[in-house]
């Protein structure tokens, strides 16, 4: 077996060696599954990772799954009949193996599964390689070493099987020749008919977003790419991340392109402290596509509910999900009469959160209250304070509003909205100041 490995499970090949094909490197892979008793047999062929042929168990025929591959029958009218006979021979081959294994293991009844995966590759320098692997009842069983033309046993049962099934090694030599010659000829034929399609390279469109879940998950989604093979990986501060990664199956789009996503489970505190990037590799890209998990600052507002002593501090549009909202009274932390609401997702993938402070009406004119918002994105953020009853952050500057910068520091950064009320000479009623103070600090000091 050359440069390939696989883990087999019943009815599924969980992993198989994946490569990103260059313009002149192609592969032809077949997956066969036999379930006994009965005649439950499936066969699928993949060209460069995309399904191209399959065995229809109802009609007992090998049929093309790609439009351009049907052109072969125009030049060779009996081509698919021949392919059907060949795959039936493969089916009989698997039956013989199952019968031999069951005799060796004294298995007279029960359901048993034999899976086979074999492939040949043709590179742009005319070199070839391939592999042939079998699994019995979900466990690796035997594999073919193309260098020596001999079988390799993956367990003690397989050692006994090989001695009885192929004592002379003729079977191994036959399949070695098949992979080096017949399989390569078949691959060349497919490539010649689908050259224009196989040369097509469409780069992926990618995005990174966070899922709202009890355990923070960041999703990297690539779509619209062709051919099918793509590699998606994660990095933390430039170092590869291999744990807590869920790589989803590559799925087809309606336009013939493909999509794939990778999900990274990361502790909330790590998402705040470290830089995470998604790395996408595809044959259409001259260099890898790197997307940083964004840190988007919040837009915030402070307002008082009508006919209520409650003051609301609302932050929205931020990413990642973790945010901290606290209150201060004349610079001192306020911990009582505070209701912190659940963080909620927005439709655009960002998040929102609000904190409600219950303030006695007589305290508002006498004291200065501030809402403090802590988020990993709050570095060099330009915030705008409106002159209405609502204090808001934005990036737009107007003549009537003041602009402030948040200082850049490695320590925790926060934006603070400060509000108070004062008496006017006209009617002595309490109004919100026309130009409320905004306070920002990275070390806990108030800067006006």
N, C-alpha and C positions, 0 to 999 in steps of 0.2 A: 504494500500500500504506500502511495507516495503523497506526502504532505497533505494528508487529509485525516479528519477524525469525525466521528458521529456518535451521538447518543440516541438510542432507539427507545421508543415507548410504543405500546400497543396502538396500532393504526396511525401513529404519528411519528415522523422524524422530527425530533425537537430541534436539533441543530445539524447543520451541515456546513462545510467550509464555504465561505463566501468570498468572492473576489470582485473587485471593480474592474470590469473589462475595459481594456484599451481598445482603440479603434479597430485593431486587427487581431484581437484575441477573442476566441469564441469557445463556448462549451456546450455539450449536449449531455443531458442527464436524464436517467430513467429511474422511476420509483415504482416498484412492484410490491403488491401485498397479497398474500394468500391466507385465507382463513379456512380451517377444516374443523369439523366435517362439512361436506358440501362442496360447491364449486364457486365460492365467493372469492373472486379475483379482480384486482384493479391494476391498471398500468397507466402511468402518466409520463409524458416526455416533456422536458423543458429545454428550450434553446436560449442560452444566455440568461437563464433564470426565469424566463417567461414560458408558460405552458403553450406547447405547440401541437402536441398530439395526445390522444387518450384512447383507452380501450372501452368501448361501450358494451357493458355486460349484458344489455338487453338484446342488442342486434348481433353481438359477438363479432364486432368489427373494430378495426383501428381507424379512427377518424381524425382529420386535421382540425385544429382549434384556432388557427390563424388564417386569415383570408388569403394572404399571398402564398401560403404553403400549398393551397389547393391547386396552384398552377402546375404542380408536378404531374398531376394526372393527365394534363393536356399532352405533355410530351411522352408520358409513360402511362398508358391507360390501365395497366394492371398493377401499378405501383402499390396502391393501398390494399389490394388483395394479397400481395406478397407480404406486406407489413403485418397483415392480420395473421397469416400463417406463421410468421416469425414470432409474434407475441404469444401465440398459442403454444409454440414450442417452449417458450420461456415459462409459460404456465405449467406445462408438463414437467419441466426441469425443477420447478419449485415443489411440485407434488412429490417427485422422487426424493428430494431432500427431506421433506417432512416425514415421508414413510420411513426413511432410513433412521432419522433421529428418533422417531417414536419407537422403533424396534430396539434401538440401542438403549433407550431409557425405560423400556418396558411400559410404554404408555399405550394402553389399548383403547382409551376413550377420552372424552373431554374436548373442549375447544382449544385449538392451538393456532398460533399466528407465525407466519414466516414473512419477513420483509427483506427486500433487496434494494440496494441503491448503488448504481454504477454510473460512471461518467467518463467522458473523454474530452480533452482540451487541446485546442490547436492555437499556438502562439504565432506572433508576427514573424518570428525568426524560424518558422517551420518546425520547431520542436513541439513534442506532444507529451502529455501526461494523462493519467487516469487513475481510477480506483474502482474497486468492486467489494461491497460490504454486505454482510447478511446479519440479521438479528432474528432470534427465535424466542417467542413469547416475551417480547419487549426487552430482551437483553442481547448485547453484542455477542455474536457467535463466531463467525469466521470472516476473514478478509483476504484479498489477493495481493500478494507482493509482486508488483510488475517488474521489479528489477531481477528477481530470482525466478519468477514464474512458479511460485509455490504458495500454498495456503498458510495463513497464520491463524492459530487458534486463540480465541479470547478467553477460554476457560477449559477446565479439565474435560468436560463433556465433549467439547469441540475437538479435542485431541483424538479421542477415540473415534469420533465421527469421521474425521478426515482419513484416518487409516483404513476404515472400512469403505468409505464412499469413493475415495480417489487414491487407492494404494499406489498406482503407477505415476500419478501426477499428470495424466493426459488431460483430465478435465481442467486443471489449472492452466496448462499450456494453451488449450483451446480458447479459454476466455482471455488470456493474455493477448493472443493473436487477434481476437475479436476487438478488443479495446484499442489496440494499436493500428488496426487496419480497417475492418468493417465499420466500426463506430466512427472513425475519422472520415471515411468515405461518405458516410451518411451525414456527418456534420458539414462537410464541404458542399454537399448537394443542397442542404438547407440554406447555407450561407449564400450560395450562388443565386438562389431564387429570391432571397430576402435581403440582398445586399443594400438596396436603397433604404429600406426600413431600419435595418440593423445599424447603419451608419448614422442614423438620426440621433442627435444629442440635444436634449432639452434640459436646461438647468432648473433646479428646484426653486420655488418660492417658499420662504421659511419664516416662521414666527415663533416667539417664545412667550408663554403666558402662564399664569399661576392658577391652579384649580383651588376652588374654595372647598376645603375638606378638613376634618379634624387633624390629620397629619399633613402638613404643607407639602404639596406636590407641584413641581414645575414641569411644564410640558414644552417640548420642542417639536414642532410640526413642520414637515417638509411636504410639499405637494407640487403637482404639475411637471414632474421630472420624467425623463425617458433616456436610457432604458431603465429597467426595474431595479437593478442593483444600486444600493445606496448604503452608506455607513453613517450612523448618527452616534456621537459619543459626547461625554461631558468632561469639563475641566473645572477644578476649584483652584483659584489663584494660579492658573497655568499648569497645574498638575492633573493627570488623568484621574477620573473617578470611575470605579468599577463596581462599587457596592450600591445597593438600594436603587438600582436602575432597572426599569421595565421597558424592554424594547418590543413594541407592538409589531404585528404582522404587516407586511407591505400590501396595500390594497389598491385595486385599479380604480381609476376615475372614468367617467363616461366618455371622455375624449381620447382614451387610449393611454393616457399618462398614468402616473402612480402617485401614491401618497403614503407617508409613514410617520409615526410619531414615537418619541422616546420620553418616558416619564421618570423624573428624578425625585425621590423622596429626600427632603433635606430639612433638618431642624430649623425652626423659625429663627433662632438666634444666629445660626450659621449663615442663613440667607442675608441677615443684616450685616454681619461682620466681614463676609468674604465675597469675592467676585466669582460668580459662576458663569460659565460660557458653554454654549452648545456648539459642537463642531460637526459640520456636515461635509462628507466626501462623496463626490459623484464624478463619473467619467466625463461629464459635460463641463466640469469646473477646472480651470487652470490651476487654481489653488483652493484649499479648503475654505468653506464658508463658516465664519465664526460669528455667532450671535451672543451678545452678552445679556444675561438676565437683567432686565432694566430696573432701575430704581427711580420711580416717578414721584415727584413731590406732590403733596396734597394741595388742593384748593380748599380754603377754610373760611368759615363765617361764624360770627357770634351774634345771637339775636335773643330777644326776650319774648317769651310767649305772652300773648295778649291776656290781660286780666289774670295774670299768674305771676307768682314770685320766682318762677323758674327761668334760668338763663341757659341757653343751649349753645354749645360749641360743636360745630359740625365740620368734619374733614372728609373730603371726597376726592376721587380721581387718583389716589396714590397706589404705588406698587413698589415692593411686595406688600403682603397683607399685614404684617406686624406694624402696629402703631400704638403710641401711648399718649393719652390725653389726660392732663391733670389741671388742677385749679390752684390759684394763689390769691390770697387776700393781703394786700399791702406787702407783697413780697414773701409772705409766709404760706407754706403748703396748707391746702384745705382738704381734709379727708372725710368730713362728715357732710351729710345731705347731698351726696354726689351719686348719681345713677349713670353708670357706664354701660352703654348699649352694645349689643353684639356687632361685630364687624360684618358687613354685608357686601356681596359682590355687585359690581355694576355691569351693565351689558357689554361694555368695551373691554372687560377683563380686569379693570382696576377695582378698587375697594372704597368703601365709605364707612364712617363710624361717627358716633356722636356721644357727647357727655353732657349731662344735665345737672346744673347746680341750683339748688333751692336756696334763694337769698331773701332774707327778710327785707321788706320794702324800705324800712328805715335805715338799713345798712348801705343801700346803693348810693345815696348822696354823700355818705361819710367816708367810704372806703374805695380803694381801687382794686378791682378784680381782674385777674389775667387768666386766660386759657393758654396752656402750654402744650404744644404738639411736638412729640418726638418721633422722628422717622429717619431711616437710614439715608434718604435722598436729600435731606436738608443740609446741603452744602452749597454755598454761593447761589442761593435761590433769591431771585428778585420778587418781592411781594408788593402788592398794591392794596392800599386801604381805602375803601370807598367812604364817602362822607354822608352815608345814609344810616339808617338804624342798624344796618347789617354791615359788619366788617368783613371784607373779603380779600383773599389772596388772588392775584392774577399776574400775568406778565405784561399787561398793557399799561402804559403810562399816560395819565391825563394831566391837564393843567391844575386841576383842583385836588389832586391826590399826591401824597408823598411816597417816595420809593426808598426802600431800605434793603441792604444786603445782609445776608447771614454770613458770618465769618467762617472760614474754612479751618477745620481742626480735626485731629484724629479722635478727639473725644466726642461724646454724644452731642448732637446738634439739635436744637429745637427752635421753633418759631413761637412767639408768644403774642397773643392778641390782648391788648389792654383796653379796658373800658371803664368809664366812670360817668357820673352825672354832676351837673353844676346848676346853680340857680341863675336865672337871667333877670336883668333889671326890669324887663318889660312886664312880665306876669308872674315872676317868681315860681314858675313851675319847673319841674325837672325835665331836662332835655338831654339827649345824647350829644356829646361834644361834636362839633362839626368836623374837626380833624382829630380823631382819636389817636392816641399814642400807639406805636407798634414797637415791641421790644423783642430783640433777637439776641441770643447769646449761645456760646458753645461751652462755656465753663460755669454757667449759673449766675453770671452777672448781668444786670439789666443795662442795656445800652439804648439811649433814646436819641 
